[in-house]
Amino acid sequence: MSPVTSQSSGSQPSSSQQEVDEQLLLDWGARIGVAACMDNVASSQLENLIASLDSVSGREALLATAAFALRQAQRHKRQDQREKKKGGIGERTANLIRQALLDLYGREGADKDHARKMLGFAKWIYEWLHVEGRDGRSYCKVNIPNPENLTLLQLLKQFRQQRTG
C-alpha cells in the first residue's frame, strides 16, 4: 500500500493504524521541499524547523513544530506586507509541514527522529531545486504549484521530463 493513496481512500486504514515507512517520509519531504522552493523559503527557515523539534520533549515536539511553522508563515506574511521581504515560510509550505507532522503524529511509533529525517529530506529537495541567479533573483527548477499529492518518484520523473522535453 502506498502512503500517498492512504490519504484519499476510505477503504484504507487510517493513519493511526499505520506505522511509519521510509516512503512516507520521502514523499512528505518531496512535497515540503518543492513547496519551500516555490515559496522561495530561506534555507535557514528549514534549519530552524528542524531545530524546533528539540524545543519540546517526546512526540509532542511534532505538534509544537507544526505550530512553529504556522507561526513563522503568519509572521512572514505580516513582515512581507510591510517590507516586501522574502525568505520566510510561505503559507503553502507551512500547511504542508502541518499536514505532514499531524500525519506522522497519528502513526504508531512516529517520533522526533522520523520528523527530523522527513524535514532533512525536504531540505535536500529544496537545495537541489532552488537556484540563485546571477542577478540575485531566486527561482525553482520545477514548476509544481500544487505539490500536495506529489510523490518523490513523480518529482524525479517530472524533473527528467522537463530536462529532456
C-alpha positions in Angstrom: 0.0 0.0 0.0 1.3 3.4 -0.9 1.3 6.0 1.9 0.1 8.6 -0.6 -3.0 6.6 -1.5 -3.9 6.0 2.1 -4.9 9.7 2.4 -7.7 9.6 -0.1 -9.4 6.2 0.0 -11.9 5.4 2.7 -11.2 1.7 2.5 -7.6 2.2 3.5 -6.6 2.0 7.2 -6.5 5.4 8.9 -3.1 6.9 9.7 -3.4 6.0 13.4 -3.5 2.3 12.4 -0.4 2.5 10.2 3.3 2.6 11.0 5.8 5.0 9.6 7.7 3.8 6.5 10.5 5.3 4.6 8.3 6.0 1.5 6.0 8.2 3.6 9.0 10.3 4.8 10.4 10.6 1.3 7.1 11.7 -0.2 6.3 14.3 2.5 9.9 15.5 2.2 9.5 15.9 -1.6 6.2 17.8 -1.1 7.6 20.2 1.5 10.9 20.7 -0.4 9.0 21.6 -3.6 6.6 23.9 -1.7 9.6 25.6 0.0 11.3 26.1 -3.3 8.1 27.5 -4.9 7.5 29.8 -1.9 11.2 31.0 -2.0 11.8 30.0 1.6 15.2 30.8 3.1 17.2 27.7 3.8 17.7 28.9 7.3 13.9 28.6 7.9 14.1 24.9 7.1 17.0 24.6 9.5 15.0 26.4 12.2 12.2 24.0 11.8 14.5 21.0 12.3 16.0 22.7 15.4 12.5 23.4 16.7 11.9 19.7 17.2 14.2 19.9 20.2 12.2 22.6 21.9 9.7 20.1 23.3 10.3 16.6 24.6 8.6 13.5 23.2 6.1 13.1 20.4 4.5 16.4 21.2 7.5 18.0 19.5 5.8 17.2 16.2 2.8 19.3 17.2 5.0 22.1 18.5 7.0 22.2 15.3 3.8 22.3 13.2 2.6 25.2 15.3 6.0 26.9 14.9 5.8 26.5 11.1 2.3 28.2 11.1 3.6 31.0 13.3 6.6 31.6 11.0 4.3 31.8 8.0 2.0 34.3 9.7 5.0 36.3 10.8 6.4 36.3 7.3 3.0 37.3 5.9 2.9 40.4 8.2 6.5 41.2 7.5 6.1 40.8 3.8 3.2 43.2 3.8 5.3 45.9 5.5 8.7 45.3 4.0 8.3 43.1 0.9 10.9 40.9 2.4 11.4 37.4 1.0 12.7 34.2 2.6 10.2 33.4 5.4 8.0 30.3 5.3 5.1 30.6 2.9 1.6 29.5 3.8 1.6 26.6 1.3 4.9 25.3 2.9 3.6 25.8 6.4 0.4 24.0 5.7 2.2 21.0 4.2 4.5 20.9 7.2 1.4 20.9 9.5 -0.2 18.1 7.4 2.9 16.0 7.4 3.6 16.4 11.1 0.0 15.6 12.0 0.1 12.6 9.7 3.3 11.4 11.5 1.9 12.1 14.9 -1.1 9.9 14.2 1.1 6.9 13.2 2.2 4.3 15.6 5.9 4.6 16.5 6.4 8.0 15.0 8.8 10.3 16.9 11.1 13.3 16.5 13.7 11.2 14.6 11.1 10.5 11.9 10.2 14.2 11.7 13.8 15.2 11.6 14.5 12.8 8.8 11.5 14.0 6.8 12.4 17.7 7.3 16.0 17.0 6.5 15.0 15.3 3.3 12.7 18.3 2.5 15.8 20.5 2.9 17.8 18.3 0.4 15.0 18.6 -2.2 14.8 22.3 -1.6 18.6 22.7 -2.1 18.5 20.6 -5.2 15.7 22.6 -6.8 16.4 26.1 -5.5 18.7 28.3 -7.7 20.2 31.7 -7.0 20.5 33.5 -10.3 23.4 35.8 -11.2 21.1 38.7 -11.0 20.4 37.9 -7.3 16.9 36.5 -8.0 15.9 33.1 -6.9 14.0 30.5 -8.9 12.9 26.9 -8.7 14.0 24.3 -11.3 10.4 22.9 -11.4 7.0 24.4 -11.5 4.6 22.4 -9.4 2.1 24.9 -8.0 0.2 22.2 -6.1 2.6 19.7 -4.6 0.1 18.3 -2.1 -0.2 14.9 -3.6 3.3 14.7 -5.1 5.5 11.7 -4.6 9.2 11.6 -4.8 9.0 9.2 -7.8 6.7 11.7 -9.6 9.1 14.6 -8.9 12.1 12.7 -10.2 10.2 11.7 -13.4 8.8 15.2 -13.9 12.3 16.7 -13.5 13.7 14.3 -16.0 10.9 15.1 -18.5 11.4 18.9 -18.1 15.1 18.5 -18.7 14.8 16.2 -21.8 11.5 17.6 -23.2 
